[in-house]
Amino acid sequence: MPEFLHLLPPADALEKFLDALPIQVQTERIAAVQALGRVTAEPVLAPHPLPEFNRSTVDGYAIRAADTHGASQALPVYLTLKGEVPMGASPDFEVESTQCALIHTGGMLPPGTDAVVMVEHTQAARPGEVEILHSVAMGENMIEMGEDVAQGQEVIPQGMRLRAAEIGGLMALGASEVLVARPPRVGILSSGDEVVPPGQRPAPGQVRDVNTYTLSALVESAGGIPLQYGIIPDNREAMFSAVAKAKEECDIVTVTAGSSASTRDLTAEVMDAQGEPGVLVHGVNVRPGKPTILAVAGGRAFIGLPGNPVSALVIAGLFVLPTLRALLGLPRDRLQPTVSAQLTLNLSSKTGREDWIPVRLHASTAGNYRAEPIFGKSNLIFTLARAGGLIRIPADANGLSAGENVAVFI
């Protein structure tokens, strides 16, 4: 088992960890209307073109564009009204040269027409005749068949989290079901003889369990299913039994351990005992969260998090969320939402260590943002609760200067 304090940079630790983890996306087919936020497990192909017919985008008259060339208010063109296109049905007539048809927005263009002139650019001349006061080009004020989607086209790629727009697209194509990744199950264990449930008043020397609930919320918001295994005492038998049970039931097992070296060593020992290859990383060159443990056994991911709530949540963002995304079939290089802001204070950092600092975001009247660092120890959860995001000080920097533009990870 690697020795603690053989520190790896976070990016290297994550790569080593994910490379050792056999990624097998489990799938299920569900109703498309219930698929918001789910990740596609196969590409979605269009069974037919969209739209399936030439449609008008305005109220007006379906015409042959060539019949309107040169038309203006000073020199209008006169067309014979052939009929009116019924909404929700195919027109039962064809429009010939020098003819037109009354059409409404969304209506199907009758055969023989290739454009629509807006009703505002027309007026009634005599019964059965329309005066065209504006020329139109071929294809104007209409959507052609297949303009949005061609038949057989890939409309939603594999490994995409479905948003409202994709749900609408599936409905437009008549896709009643979609194959998606099954939500990974994430086991959450808190350890420590000093930790008590939130509903219990702590005795002197005790603290309420925070990590179980922050991590559960984080996992659920990212598309996983959190399974809580309670508070585990600081002894090997209890820890081994709980971790082994979670291993059988979950895809990812997380353990938040206390701050003492003995509890960290116990977590690493128990994870290493789950099977090969065992503990891969024991210590990451990051603040907060140096005592992070990453292990793989039996095709399962094991992540040992620091016990301090801020450290646990930051490290979960760096390691639990990428692992969860990998098991959902999302790409590793997924973009993270950031906001550019101007740093309000100087921040120092130790060269060679990556630092993550919580900040408040303040909007200026000019629409720019200022990032105000929030200073607090890693066991103070409201340090993070007051933050709008985190900024990263790279390992090769010895700090950031006030006034510098930084990327705030929301």
N, C-alpha and C positions, 0 to 999 in steps of 0.2 A: 504494500500500500504506500502511495507517495507520502512523503513527510509533510506535515503542516508547515507553512511558511515558505514552501517552494512555490513562490507566487507566479502566476501566469497573467498576462494582460487579459482583460475580459473578452476581447474578440477572439484571441487564440484559445482561451478556455472553452468558449462556446463552440468554436469550430471542432476542437478535439472531441468534445462531448457529443455533438450531433453526428459527427462522422462515425462514432462508435455505436450510435443508436440505430437499430434496424427500423426504418420508417415504413410502416405498413398502414396505409389509410383504410380504415374500416368504413364501409358505406351502407347507406340505407336509402330506399326510395320513399319520398314523402309527397304529400299534396303541395303543389306549387304555391298555393295561397298561404301555406304555413312555412314557407322557406325563407322568409326575411332573415337576414343575418347568417344564414347557413352557407357553407362553402361547396361549390359544385365539384363533383367527383368525376365528371366526364364533360366533354364539350356538348353544348346544346346546338343542334343544327336546325335550321328553319325547314319545316315540312312543306312549306309553300311560300311563294313570294309575298311580300308585305309592302304596300297594300296589294290586294289581289286583283285590283282593277284601277284604271285611271280615274282619279278623284278630283273634284273641284275644291279649291281652297277658299273660294269666295262665293258670294251670291252674285249671279250675273247671267251671261249667255255663253253657252258652248258654241264655238265657231271653228272655222278653218282659218288659221292665222293669216294665210295668204289673202283671204277676202278682206282683211282690215288694213292692208298696207296703204299708207298715205292718208288714212282717216284722221280727221281733226275736227275741231268745232267749226272751223271755217269751211271745211270740205268733208262733211260726214259721208259715211257709207251706209247704204240701206240694205238690210237683210230681211228675208222672209222668215217669219216665226213658224218653225215646223211643229213645235209642241213643247210640253213641259216634262222634264225628267222627274219621275216619281222618286221620293226619298225611300231608301231601303229596298229598291227593286231595280232591275235592269230596264233601260228604255227599250221599247218595242219598235223603235223606228231608227232610221239612219239619216244623218244630216248630210245634205249634198252642198255643192258650191252655191254660194249666195244665200244659204239658209243658216238659221241659228236655232238654238233650243234653250228655253229658260231652265236654269239649273241653280240649285242651292248648295251651300257649303257642305261638302262631304258627298255630294251626289256623284253618280257614275256617269262619266262622259259617254255620250252616245257614239256609235260607230261613225266614222267620217270626220270627227272633230279632233283637234290637236291643241286647243288653247281655250281659255275663258276670258272674256272681257267683263270687268266689274260693272255692276249695275249702275254705279255712279257715273260711268263713262258712256251711258246710253240714255235714250229717251224714246218714248212711244211716238211713232210718226203717224201712222194710220192703223186701223185695225189689221192685225196680222203682219205688221211691219215694224222693225226696230231700227232706230237711228244709232249708228255706232260713231262716237265722237273721239275715239282714241284707238290707235293701232296697237296690236299686241304681237309678241313674237311666239313662235312655236314653243309649246311647253309652259307658257306663262300662266300663272294663277292656277296651277294644277300639280298634282303629284302623279308621276307615272307608275304603272304597275312594277313592283319590285324595286322602286327607288330607295326605300328604306332598307329592305332585306331581299336578297335573291334566294330562290329555292336552293336548299342544300348548303347555304352559307353558314359558317360558324358564327353564331350571334353572341354566345356567352362562352368564354374559354373555361377549361378545367382549372380548378384552383382559384376561383373568384368568389368573394363574399358577396352574396346577393343583396342589393339595395332595392329601394322602392322602384327605381327605373327598370331594373331587371325583372322584378315581379310583374310590372306592367307589360314588359316585352313578352314574357311567358304567356300572359293572358291573351295578348294580341295574336299569338301564334296558336292558341288553343292547347297549350301544353298543360295538362292537368296534373302531371307528376314530374318530379325532377330527382335525379340521383345526386345525393349529397354525402359529404363526409359525416360519419357518426361523431357526435361530440366526444372528445377524449374525456376519460374519467380521471380526475386528479384527487388523489388522497392527501388530506391535510392533517398532519399530526403536530400538536404543540407539546413540547416537553419541558419539564422543570418542576421540582418539588414546591417551588414558590408560586406557581401559577394556579389560579382558581377561576371558575366560570364567571362570566360577566354579571350574572344575577346574584352572586355571593359577595358579601362585604368582606374585603380582604382584612386579614389579621395583620398585625405589625410584621413587616418583612415579606408580605405576600403582594402579588399584583394580579389584576384581572387579565384574562386571556384576550388579547387584541388580535394577534396574528391569524388565528383561525378564521376570523370574520373578515378581516381586510383581504386575506388571500382568497377566501371563498368568493367575495364580491369581485375581485380582480379576474379570477378564473371564469366566473359566470359571464362577466361583461365581454370576455374574449372568445366566448363560444364553447367553453368547456363545462363539464359537470363536476362541481366540487363535492367530495365526500368527506365528511368530518369524522375523524377517529378519536376525537377528544384529547384530553390532557394526559400525557404519558409520564409516569414517574421516572426519575433519573436512576434507573437500574437496568442492567443489560437484558434480563429476562423479559421485563415488561416491554422494553423498547424493541427487542427482537421479535416478540410475538406480534406486536402492533404493526411493525414494518412488514413482516411476512404476510400478514393478513391483507394489508393494503396492496402488496405486490400481486396477490392473487386476484384482486378486484379492480385494480386501476391500471392506467397506462403510464401515469406519472405519480410518483410518491414524493411528497415534500415533508420535510421535518424541520421545524424551527427549534433550535437548540439554545440553551442558555449562553451566557457570555463567558463562563469559565472554560478554561482549556479542557478540563476533564469531561464536560458534557459534549464539547465538540469532538473530542477523541472517541467518546462512546458512540456518537452518531456515525462517524466515519467507520468505526469498527463494525457496527451493525450493518451498515450499507455494504461494506466490503464482504461481509459474510453471506450476502444474498446470492452470490455466484459470479462467474467470470463476465467481463473483465474486471468488475468491481470498481473501486474508487479510481477515477481518472484524474481528478483535480481536487486538491486539498489546499485551498488558499488562492485568492484572486487579488491582483494588484489594483484594488479599487477602494475608494472610500465614499460612502460607508459600505461595509459588507465584505471586508477582507476574509473572514473565516467561512467562505463558501465552499461547499462540498458538492462535487458532481460525480455521479456513478451510474453505471449501466450493468444490469444483470437480468438474465431471463427475458431479454427483449423489452425490459421496462426501464424508464428513466427515474433516477433518484436524485433529488436536489436537497442538500442540507443548507438551510437558510440561517442567518444570524437571528438571535432571539429578540434583539431590539426592534421595535415595530417599524421605525423609519428604514433601518437597514434591510429588514426582511422585505418590505414593499419595494424598495429600490432594486434589490437583487432579484426579486421575483420578476420585475419588469425586464431585467437584463437576461434572465435565464429561463424562468418558467414560461413567460409569454412566447419567446421564440420556439421553445420546445412544443408548446401547445399549437403554435401556427404550423410547425413542421408536420405534426400528426394530423392536422386538418388538411394538409396538402397545399398550404399557402406557400408562395415562394419565399426563400430566405431573404432576398433583397427587397422585401416589402418596404415602401416608403412610410416613414412615421410623420404624423402631423407636427409641424413646428411653426412657431411665430418668431419673426425677427424683432429683436428689442435691443434697446440701448442699456447697457449695464450702468447702474447708478453708483456702484462702489468698487474699489479695487478688491480683487480676490487673490490670495496667495495660494500656492499649491506646491507640493513636493514633486520635483521632477522625477519621472518614472512611475508615477502613480496617477491613475485616472480618478478624478473627483467628480461627484454629482452633487450639485447644490440646488436646494429648493429656492424658488423665487416667487415673489408676487408680481403680477403684471398690472401696470397702470397705463391707461390710455390717455394720450394727450389730445388737446383740441385739434391738433393737426392730423390726427388719425394714426400717429405713431405710438409705439409701446415703449415703456421703460421697465426694466427688470430689476426689482429690488431684492437682493439676497435676504433670505431668512436664516438666521443663525440659531442653531439649537442642537442639543445632543440627540443621538440616534435612538434614544429610548423615549423621546417625547413625540407622540403621534401627532399632536396638533401642530407641530412644526411643519409636517407635510400637509395636514388638513388645511392650513392657511395658504398653501402655495397654489399658484395657478399652473406651475410646471417646473421642470428641472433644466438646469444648464449643465453642460459637460465641459470640464477642463481636461483637455487631452493629456496623455501621459508625458508627452514631450514638451509640455509647457510648464513654466513655474508660476503661472497665474494669469489672470485677465485684468485689464485696466478699465477703470471707470470711463464711460463714454464709448467703449468698444461695442460694436454690434455683435450680438450673440444669438444663437438659435435656441429658443426655448421649446423643449419637448413637452407638449401639452399632456 
